[in-house]
Amino acid sequence: MTEHPTSHEGRQPLAARPQERARPRQQEATPGAAATAAIPGPSRVPGTAGEAAANSAPVPNPTPGGAVDPAAPVADTQAVSRREGDRLRFVGAATRRIARGIDLDEIVLGLCRASVPTFSDAILVYLRDPLPVGDERPVSPFVLRLRRTDRLRLPDEESEGAGQDGERLRLPVTDPQAGLLPAADLCEIRAGGALAEVLRGVRPVFGDSAAARVALPELLGAGRTVPTGHRAILAPLRGRRRVIGAAVFLRGTDRPPFEANDLLVAAQLATHTALGIDKAVLYGREAYIADELQRTMLPDSLPQPTGVRLASRYLPAAETARVGGDWYDAIPLPGSRVALVVGDVMGHSMTSAAIMGQLRTTAQTLAGLDLPPQEVLHHLDEQAQRLGSDRMATCLYAVYDPVAHRITIANAGHPPPVLLHLGGRAEVLRVPPGAPIGVGGVDFEAVELDAPAGATLLLYTDGLVESRMRDVWTGIEILRERLAATAQLTGPDHSPPLEALCDDVLDMLGPGDRDDDIALLAARFDGIAPSDVAYWSLEPEDAAPGRARRLARRALSRWGLDDLSDEVELLVSEVVTNAVRYAERPVTLRLLRTDILRCEVGDDSPQLPRQRRARETDEGGRGLFLVNRLARRWGATRLSTGKVVWFEMATP
């Protein structure tokens, strides 16, 4: 609950001095007295004492029903008509201010600022806790929580500087002779009670009515006194399906009480506020679901492939956009390679997040088939067309080979990547732009480039470089200069830390640069030295497992890993034996030494091996069981030309 005082200067005194009557009407209301220029100041509020000071002719007191005495002069009748016109203009301006709010707090703030001091001296807004969303059944019990209060600042508080943020303020909600106690923060509605009946009736009621005299103390808390006369209005806040809260409008004793027509004003304010809150809650729930959907579809953590280090960042869009369809991914591939993917589904909605999830899943499946980058984009394009004619996205797909120190890149309408070299030079890679995914009927082209050790590749979405303040190519140039400047800080022989580099890149965003969400993927190429790679080709014959054991023993001895010889020879023999059994073409054997030892055996059979439990009488079927027990990790991946079975061993 928040509470904010409004300056007492917005009020007019009971009796205006003669010189005050001659002032222009525009100066009668201070900035704190009206929500907008169209809202009349307190001197023009229907039923206030300032009305008499604002007009040259005396204004008669209306009857309790708001009608004018037939015996009143014509000038008095015209004054009342002007007062009714002011009331209508106030309602129009106040409802427009309430409607401008997007979220819950803005709507409630709009109601408070529009009401105080123009319509009332104080206001209390209670909302259901928790607020039901859409068709959601409200929880029991029915509890109202004081969401916000607003009031005029008392004269003594103005001089003492009271009412600062965080200070709990007293509200003039009781008779002047009673103690000014703070209102209760929570109120549990009793079924069949007076407050429940007033809320069920929907229509606002005066505080001195029979129902409100019991309902107000129940709402405000024990020990509270109902204001005397028509100085309080209790207005239920009813949304599209149910009551979601209540508003209490209060006037002090130094201004006329509410009139009957003020009940209609309170009803209009309450109705527009309740409908706005309904929309805000629905919008907030949709944005929350879309944001969570998008975050759950992004990788929880990045893999740690051999020869490359990875870092990533994701920033949701600013409040004006909230949700987008940006994603990134890093997918390990056979041969110690890794696929780097970044994409952006057009639009900012839950649909964009859902389409993003489907395209990311499709990209992972296609990567598992070890297709070339241009073929992956082609199949993604077909998938986007199957999802709908207006499903479009941009995507960049790259495959890095740490052994060959090469990277293959295909682009589908995405901003080009930036490569930061070890010496500090940053360059925008020349990659064919291609058409966005979902256009259909276009070919994608891949280029193969050098990926030197120590270099850093930066993949990003357009939210990082494009905004209302600059075009995309200006943003790319700023990004390139920022990377070069960051690299200069660490010197020509050292690359900047990867995580710090990502943070520094995001620091280039200005206040007006957050129109879209941002996905960022950085890859530091360490590579694998040729001296740490051993590769052989074996004929599919019975002698192949024995030859594989001897070759593996020699390589391990050369690397000083003799302690692993027995286990590695056993596992190599088992995997090569399975490959030779089904292969028709030569079998490949490769050993890679980094911080771990990795063994890869490839053959031309597409059938993947499956671990099974062998019976005691079986002569075979125990090879993969041994691999599973002795290796740190193992797996099998299907290729376009067959498959690769691999396992990893921890090095001493």
C-alpha positions in Angstrom: 0.0 0.0 0.0 1.3 3.4 -0.9 0.0 6.8 0.3 0.7 10.1 -1.2 -0.5 13.5 0.0 -1.6 16.2 -2.3 -0.7 19.8 -1.6 -3.3 21.8 0.4 -2.8 24.6 -2.0 -5.1 22.9 -4.4 -8.0 23.7 -2.0 -9.9 27.0 -2.1 -10.8 28.8 1.2 -14.4 28.9 2.4 -14.6 32.7 1.7 -12.6 34.2 -1.1 -11.2 37.7 -0.7 -12.5 40.3 -3.1 -9.2 40.6 -4.8 -9.1 36.8 -5.4 -12.4 37.0 -7.2 -10.8 39.3 -9.8 -8.0 36.8 -10.6 -8.2 34.9 -13.9 -9.9 31.5 -13.5 -6.8 29.7 -14.9 -4.8 30.7 -11.8 -7.4 29.4 -9.3 -6.0 25.8 -9.5 -2.4 24.9 -8.7 -0.6 22.0 -10.6 -1.4 19.6 -7.7 -5.1 20.5 -7.9 -6.0 19.0 -11.2 -4.9 15.9 -13.1 -5.0 17.6 -16.5 -5.8 21.0 -17.9 -9.3 19.8 -18.7 -10.1 18.8 -15.1 -11.6 21.7 -13.2 -9.7 22.9 -10.2 -11.2 22.7 -6.7 -12.8 26.1 -7.2 -14.8 24.7 -10.0 -15.7 21.4 -8.4 -19.5 20.9 -8.1 -20.5 21.5 -4.5 -17.4 23.2 -3.3 -17.2 26.5 -1.5 -14.8 27.7 -4.2 -17.6 27.8 -6.7 -19.1 30.9 -5.0 -15.8 32.7 -5.2 -15.3 31.8 -8.9 -18.6 33.4 -10.1 -19.8 37.0 -9.7 -23.4 35.9 -9.0 -24.2 34.0 -5.8 -24.8 30.3 -6.2 -27.8 28.8 -4.4 -27.6 25.7 -2.4 -29.1 22.9 -4.4 -31.8 20.6 -3.1 -30.8 17.2 -1.7 -31.6 15.7 -5.1 -29.3 18.1 -6.9 -32.2 20.2 -8.5 -32.4 23.9 -8.4 -35.2 25.7 -6.5 -37.8 27.0 -9.1 -37.9 30.3 -7.2 -34.2 30.9 -7.7 -33.1 33.7 -10.0 -32.1 33.0 -13.6 -28.5 33.7 -12.9 -28.5 31.1 -10.1 -30.0 28.5 -12.6 -27.3 29.3 -15.1 -24.6 28.9 -12.4 -26.0 25.4 -11.5 -26.0 24.5 -15.2 -22.4 25.5 -15.5 -21.6 23.4 -12.4 -23.3 20.4 -14.0 -21.2 21.0 -17.2 -18.1 21.2 -15.0 -19.1 17.9 -13.5 -19.4 16.2 -16.9 -16.1 17.7 -18.1 -14.4 16.4 -14.9 -15.8 12.9 -15.5 -14.5 12.9 -19.1 -11.0 14.1 -18.1 -10.8 11.7 -15.1 -11.8 8.7 -17.1 -9.3 9.5 -19.8 -6.6 9.8 -17.2 -7.6 6.4 -15.8 -7.7 4.8 -19.2 -4.1 6.0 -19.9 -2.8 3.5 -17.4 -1.3 0.3 -18.7 -0.5 -1.6 -15.5 -2.3 -2.0 -12.2 -0.4 0.7 -10.3 -0.8 3.3 -13.1 -4.5 2.8 -13.2 -5.0 3.1 -9.4 -2.7 6.1 -9.4 -4.8 7.7 -12.2 -7.9 7.3 -10.1 -6.3 8.8 -7.0 -4.8 11.8 -8.8 -8.0 12.5 -10.8 -10.1 12.4 -7.6 -7.9 14.4 -5.1 -8.4 17.3 -4.6 -10.9 17.9 -7.5 -13.6 15.5 -6.4 -12.6 14.6 -2.8 -10.2 15.4 -0.1 -9.0 11.8 0.3 -9.4 8.4 -1.3 -8.8 4.9 -0.3 -8.6 2.1 -2.9 -9.0 -1.5 -1.8 -8.4 -4.4 -4.2 -9.1 -8.1 -3.8 -6.1 -10.1 -2.7 -5.2 -12.0 -4.8 -6.8 -10.5 -7.8 -8.6 -13.2 -10.0 -7.6 -13.3 -13.6 -10.2 -13.8 -16.4 -12.4 -16.8 -15.7 -10.2 -17.9 -12.8 -12.3 -18.8 -9.7 -11.4 -16.4 -6.8 -9.9 -17.9 -3.8 -11.6 -17.9 -0.4 -11.9 -16.1 1.9 -12.8 -12.8 0.2 -10.0 -10.4 1.3 -9.6 -6.7 0.4 -6.1 -5.1 0.7 -5.6 -1.4 0.9 -3.7 -0.8 -2.3 -3.3 3.0 -2.3 -4.4 6.2 -0.5 -4.2 9.8 -1.5 -5.2 12.9 0.4 -4.8 16.6 0.8 -1.9 17.7 3.0 -2.9 19.4 6.2 -1.7 23.0 6.7 0.6 22.1 9.6 2.1 19.3 7.6 3.1 21.7 4.8 5.2 23.8 7.1 6.7 20.8 8.9 7.5 18.9 5.6 5.3 15.9 6.6 4.2 13.4 4.1 7.6 12.3 2.7 8.0 9.0 0.9 7.8 6.0 3.1 6.0 7.9 6.0 2.6 6.6 7.0 0.1 9.5 6.7 -3.1 10.0 8.6 -6.3 10.3 6.6 -9.2 12.6 7.6 -11.7 9.8 7.3 -13.5 10.4 10.5 -15.3 13.2 12.2 -13.0 16.0 13.2 -13.7 15.3 16.8 -12.6 11.7 16.4 -9.0 10.5 16.3 -7.3 10.4 13.0 -6.3 6.7 12.9 -4.7 5.0 9.9 -7.1 2.7 8.0 -6.7 -1.1 8.1 -4.5 -2.7 5.5 -6.6 -5.9 5.3 -10.3 -6.6 5.5 -11.9 -10.0 5.3 -15.4 -9.8 3.9 -17.9 -11.8 5.9 -20.4 -13.6 3.9 -23.8 -12.0 4.4 -22.3 -9.0 6.2 -23.1 -5.4 5.5 -20.0 -4.8 3.5 -20.7 -7.9 1.4 -24.2 -6.6 0.6 -22.9 -3.2 -0.4 -20.3 -4.7 -2.7 -22.9 -7.1 -4.2 -25.2 -4.1 -4.9 -22.5 -2.6 -7.1 -23.9 1.0 -6.9 -22.1 3.6 -4.8 -23.7 4.7 -1.5 -23.3 7.6 0.9 -21.3 7.0 4.0 -24.3 7.9 6.2 -26.7 5.5 4.6 -28.0 2.6 6.7 -25.9 0.0 4.9 -22.7 2.1 4.7 -22.8 3.0 8.4 -22.1 -0.7 9.2 -20.0 -1.5 6.1 -17.5 1.4 6.4 -16.3 0.4 9.9 -15.9 -3.1 8.7 -13.8 -2.0 5.8 -11.7 0.7 7.5 -11.2 -1.3 10.7 -12.4 -1.5 14.2 -12.7 1.7 16.2 -13.4 3.9 13.1 -16.2 6.4 13.1 -18.3 6.9 10.0 -18.1 10.5 8.8 -21.3 12.5 9.4 -23.4 13.7 6.6 -22.8 13.1 2.9 -19.0 13.3 3.4 -18.1 9.7 2.3 -19.0 7.6 -0.7 -18.4 3.8 -0.8 -18.1 2.7 -4.4 -17.7 -1.0 -5.3 -15.2 -1.8 -8.1 -16.8 -4.4 -10.3 -14.9 -5.8 -13.3 -16.4 -7.8 -16.1 -17.4 -10.8 -14.0 -17.1 -10.0 -10.3 -16.4 -7.3 -7.7 -12.6 -6.8 -7.4 -12.4 -4.1 -4.8 -13.8 -0.8 -3.4 -13.0 2.9 -3.4 -13.9 5.3 -0.6 -14.1 9.0 -1.4 -14.0 11.4 1.5 -14.5 15.1 2.0 -13.6 17.2 5.1 -15.8 19.5 7.0 -14.4 22.7 5.4 -16.2 22.0 2.0 -19.7 21.1 1.1 -20.7 17.5 1.3 -21.3 15.3 -1.7 -24.5 15.7 -3.7 -26.8 13.0 -5.2 -25.2 13.6 -8.6 -21.8 12.8 -7.1 -22.9 9.2 -6.8 -23.1 9.1 -10.6 -19.6 10.6 -10.8 -18.3 8.0 -8.3 -20.0 5.2 -10.3 -18.3 6.3 -13.5 -14.9 6.5 -11.8 -15.3 3.1 -10.2 -16.5 1.5 -13.4 -13.6 2.7 -15.5 -11.1 1.9 -12.9 -12.4 -1.7 -12.4 -12.5 -2.4 -16.2 -9.0 -1.0 -16.5 -7.7 -3.2 -13.7 -9.3 -6.2 -15.4 -7.4 -5.5 -18.6 -4.2 -4.7 -16.8 -4.3 -8.0 -14.9 -5.0 -10.0 -18.1 -2.2 -8.2 -19.9 0.2 -8.8 -17.0 -0.7 -12.5 -16.9 -0.2 -12.8 -20.7 3.1 -11.0 -20.6 4.3 -13.1 -17.7 3.3 -16.4 -19.4 5.0 -15.3 -22.6 8.2 -14.3 -20.8 8.3 -17.5 -18.8 7.6 -19.5 -22.0 10.4 -17.8 -23.8 12.9 -18.3 -20.9 12.1 -22.0 -20.4 12.7 -22.5 -24.1 16.2 -21.0 -23.9 19.0 -23.2 -22.7 19.5 -23.4 -18.9 23.2 -23.7 -19.4 25.6 -23.9 -22.3 27.6 -27.1 -23.1 31.3 -27.3 -22.7 32.5 -28.6 -26.0 36.2 -29.3 -26.7 38.2 -26.5 -28.2 35.7 -23.6 -27.6 34.5 -21.6 -24.7 31.0 -20.1 -24.6 29.1 -17.3 -22.9 25.6 -16.0 -23.5 23.2 -13.2 -22.4 19.5 -12.7 -22.8 17.7 -9.5 -22.0 13.9 -9.2 -22.3 12.5 -6.2 -24.1 11.6 -3.0 -22.3 8.2 -2.4 -20.9 6.9 -1.1 -24.3 7.6 -4.4 -26.0 7.9 -7.0 -23.1 8.2 -10.2 -25.1 9.9 -11.2 -28.3 11.1 -14.4 -30.1 14.9 -14.2 -29.8 16.8 -17.4 -29.0 20.4 -18.8 -29.0 21.8 -22.3 -28.8 25.0 -24.2 -28.8 24.8 -27.9 -30.0 27.7 -30.3 -29.8 28.2 -32.2 -33.0 30.3 -35.3 -33.9 34.0 -34.8 -34.4 34.3 -32.4 -31.5 32.5 -29.7 -33.6 29.8 -27.4 -32.2 26.9 -25.7 -33.9 26.2 -22.0 -32.9 22.7 -20.7 -33.5 21.1 -17.4 -32.9 17.6 -16.4 -34.2 14.8 -13.9 -33.9 11.1 -14.5 -34.6 9.4 -11.4 -35.8 6.8 -9.9 -33.4 6.4 -9.4 -29.7 3.7 -11.8 -28.3 3.1 -15.2 -26.8 2.8 -16.5 -30.4 6.3 -15.3 -31.2 7.7 -17.1 -28.1 5.9 -20.3 -29.1 7.1 -20.1 -32.7 10.6 -19.5 -31.3 10.4 -22.7 -29.3 9.3 -24.8 -32.3 12.1 -23.4 -34.5 14.7 -24.0 -31.8 13.6 -27.6 -31.4 13.6 -28.1 -35.2 17.1 -26.7 -35.4 18.4 -29.0 -32.7 16.9 -32.0 -34.5 18.4 -31.0 -37.8 21.8 -30.4 -36.1 21.6 -33.9 -34.8 21.5 -35.2 -38.4 24.8 -33.4 -39.1 23.4 -31.5 -42.0 25.4 -28.6 -43.6 24.4 -25.2 -42.3 22.6 -24.2 -45.6 20.5 -27.3 -45.5 19.5 -26.6 -41.8 18.2 -23.2 -42.8 16.4 -24.7 -45.8 14.5 -27.1 -43.6 13.8 -24.4 -41.0 12.3 -22.3 -43.8 10.0 -25.2 -44.7 9.0 -25.7 -41.1 8.2 -22.0 -40.7 5.9 -22.2 -43.8 4.1 -25.2 -42.3 3.5 -23.2 -39.1 1.7 -20.4 -41.1 2.0 -18.0 -44.0 3.1 -15.1 -41.7 5.6 -17.0 -39.6 8.9 -15.3 -40.3 12.2 -15.2 -38.5 15.9 -14.5 -39.1 18.6 -17.0 -38.2 22.3 -17.5 -38.3 23.7 -21.0 -38.2 27.5 -21.7 -37.8 29.5 -24.9 -37.3 33.0 -24.6 -35.7 35.6 -27.3 -36.2 38.3 -27.0 -33.6 40.6 -29.5 -35.3 40.5 -27.8 -38.7 40.3 -24.3 -37.1 37.5 -23.4 -39.6 34.0 -22.2 -39.3 31.1 -22.6 -41.7 28.3 -20.0 -41.6 24.9 -19.7 -43.3 22.6 -16.7 -42.8 18.9 -16.2 -43.2 18.4 -12.4 -43.1 20.2 -12.0 -39.7 22.7 -9.3 -38.8 26.3 -10.5 -39.6 28.5 -11.8 -36.8 31.6 -9.9 -35.6 35.0 -11.6 -35.2 37.4 -10.2 -32.6 40.9 -11.3 -33.3 43.6 -11.9 -30.7 45.5 -8.7 -31.6 42.4 -6.5 -30.9 41.2 -6.1 -34.5 37.4 -6.5 -34.8 35.8 -7.2 -38.2 32.3 -7.7 -39.5 32.3 -11.0 -41.3 31.2 -11.0 -44.9 28.4 -13.5 -44.9 25.7 -13.7 -47.6 22.6 -12.1 -46.0 20.0 -14.5 -47.4 16.2 -14.2 -47.1 14.4 -14.6 -43.7 13.1 -17.9 -42.7 9.4 -18.3 -43.8 9.7 -16.5 -47.2 10.0 -19.8 -49.1 11.5 -20.6 -52.5 15.0 -19.2 -51.8 18.4 -20.9 -51.6 20.8 -20.3 -48.7 24.5 -20.1 -49.2 27.2 -21.1 -46.7 30.8 -19.7 -46.5 33.8 -21.3 -44.8 36.2 -19.0 -43.0 39.3 -19.2 -40.8 38.7 -19.4 -37.1 42.2 -18.7 -35.6 42.9 -19.7 -32.0 42.2 -16.9 -29.5 39.6 -15.2 -31.7 36.1 -14.5 -30.4 33.0 -14.8 -32.5 30.0 -12.7 -31.4 26.5 -13.7 -32.6 23.6 -11.4 -31.6 20.1 -10.3 -32.5 19.0 -7.0 -33.9 17.9 -5.7 -30.5 21.5 -5.1 -29.7 22.3 -2.9 -32.6 19.0 -1.4 -33.9 16.6 1.0 -32.1 14.5 4.0 -32.8 17.7 6.1 -32.2 19.9 4.4 -34.8 19.7 2.1 -37.8 21.1 -1.4 -37.8 24.4 -0.7 -39.7 25.2 2.2 -37.4 24.7 0.0 -34.5 26.9 -2.8 -36.0 29.7 -0.2 -36.4 29.3 0.9 -32.8 29.5 -2.7 -31.7 32.6 -3.3 -33.7 34.3 -0.3 -32.3 33.3 -1.3 -28.8 34.8 -4.7 -29.1 38.0 -3.3 -30.5 38.2 -0.8 -27.6 37.6 -3.5 -25.0 40.3 -5.8 -26.5 42.9 -2.9 -26.3 42.5 -2.9 -22.5 43.9 -6.5 -22.2 46.8 -6.1 -24.6 47.6 -7.7 -28.0 48.6 -11.1 -26.5 45.6 -11.7 -24.3 41.9 -12.0 -25.1 39.4 -10.2 -22.9 37.6 -12.4 -20.4 34.5 -13.8 -22.1 31.9 -13.1 -19.4 33.2 -9.5 -18.9 33.2 -9.0 -22.7 29.5 -9.9 -22.9 28.7 -7.4 -20.0 30.7 -4.7 -21.7 28.9 -5.2 -25.0 25.5 -4.8 -23.2 26.8 -1.6 -21.6 26.6 0.1 -25.0 22.8 0.2 -24.8 21.4 3.6 -24.1 18.1 4.6 -22.5 16.3 4.6 -25.8 17.9 1.4 -27.1 15.6 -1.2 -25.5 12.8 -1.6 -28.0 13.4 -5.3 -28.5 14.8 -8.3 -26.6 18.4 -9.2 -27.0 20.1 -12.6 -27.4 23.9 -12.7 -27.3 26.2 -15.7 -27.9 30.0 -15.4 -27.7 32.4 -18.2 -28.7 36.1 -18.1 -27.9 38.0 -20.4 -30.3 40.8 -22.3 -28.5 41.0 -25.0 -31.1 42.9 -28.3 -30.8 46.6 -28.4 -31.8 47.5 -31.0 -34.5 49.9 -32.6 -32.0 46.9 -33.4 -29.8 45.1 -35.3 -32.6 45.7 -38.9 -33.7 43.7 -40.2 -36.7 43.6 -43.5 -38.5 41.5 -45.4 -41.0 41.0 -49.1 -40.5 39.7 -51.7 -42.9 36.5 -53.5 -41.8 38.3 -56.9 -41.1 38.8 -59.1 -38.1 42.3 -57.7 -37.4 41.0 -54.2 -37.1 40.4 -54.3 -33.3 43.9 -55.5 -32.6 45.4 -52.8 -34.8 43.3 -50.2 -33.1 44.6 -51.3 -29.7 48.2 -51.0 -30.8 47.6 -47.5 -32.4 45.9 -46.2 -29.3 48.7 -47.5 -27.0 51.4 -45.7 -29.0 49.4 -42.4 -29.0 48.9 -42.5 -25.3 52.5 -43.3 -24.7 53.5 -40.3 -26.9 51.2 -38.1 -24.8 52.4 -39.4 -21.5 49.1 -41.1 -20.7 50.3 -44.6 -20.1 48.2 -44.9 -17.0 45.1 -44.9 -19.2 46.4 -47.5 -21.7 44.6 -50.6 -20.3 41.2 -49.0 -20.0 41.4 -47.1 -23.3 42.6 -50.2 -25.2 39.7 -52.3 -23.8 37.1 -49.7 -24.8 38.6 -49.0 -28.2 38.6 -52.7 -28.9 34.9 -53.1 -28.0 33.8 -50.1 -30.0 35.8 -50.9 -33.1 34.6 -54.5 -32.9 31.0 -53.3 -33.1 31.8 -51.0 -36.0 33.6 -53.7 -38.0 30.7 -56.0 -37.6 28.3 -53.8 -39.6 30.6 -51.6 -41.7 31.2 -52.0 -45.4 33.7 -49.2 -45.8 36.8 -48.3 -43.8 36.3 -47.4 -40.1 37.8 -44.2 -38.7 39.5 -44.0 -35.3 40.4 -40.6 -33.8 41.9 -39.7 -30.4 41.8 -36.1 -29.1 43.7 -34.8 -26.2 42.6 -31.7 -24.4 41.7 -31.5 -20.7 40.1 -34.9 -21.3 40.8 -37.8 -23.7 38.1 -38.3 -26.3 37.9 -41.3 -28.6 35.7 -41.3 -31.8 34.9 -44.3 -34.0 33.0 -43.8 -37.2 31.5 -46.2 -39.7 29.0 -46.2 -42.6 26.2 -48.0 -40.8 23.3 -45.7 -39.7 22.1 -48.1 -37.0 22.9 -46.7 -33.6 24.1 -49.1 -30.9 21.9 -49.6 -27.8 23.1 -50.8 -24.5 21.4 -54.0 -23.3 21.8 -56.5 -20.5 23.4 -59.7 -21.7 22.3 -63.0 -20.3 24.8 -65.3 -18.6 24.8 -67.7 -21.6 25.4 -64.9 -24.2 28.8 -64.7 -25.7 28.5 -61.0 -26.7 26.5 -58.0 -25.8 28.7 -56.7 -23.0 30.8 -54.2 -24.9 28.6 -51.1 -24.4 28.1 -52.2 -20.8 31.9 -51.9 -20.2 32.0 -48.6 -22.0 29.2 -47.2 -19.8 31.0 -48.4 -16.6 34.5 -47.3 -17.4 34.1 -44.1 -19.5 33.3 -40.7 -18.1 30.8 -40.1 -20.8 29.8 -41.8 -24.0 27.3 -41.5 -26.9 26.4 -42.2 -30.5 25.4 -39.7 -33.2 23.9 -40.5 -36.6 25.6 -38.8 -39.6 24.5 -38.4 -43.2 27.2 -41.0 -44.1 26.7 -43.3 -41.1 27.4 -42.8 -37.4 30.0 -41.9 -34.8 30.4 -43.6 -31.4 32.5 -41.7 -28.9 33.6 -41.9 -25.3 35.6 -39.6 -23.0 38.1 -40.5 -20.3 39.3 -38.2 -17.5 43.1 -37.4 -17.8 45.3 -37.7 -14.7 
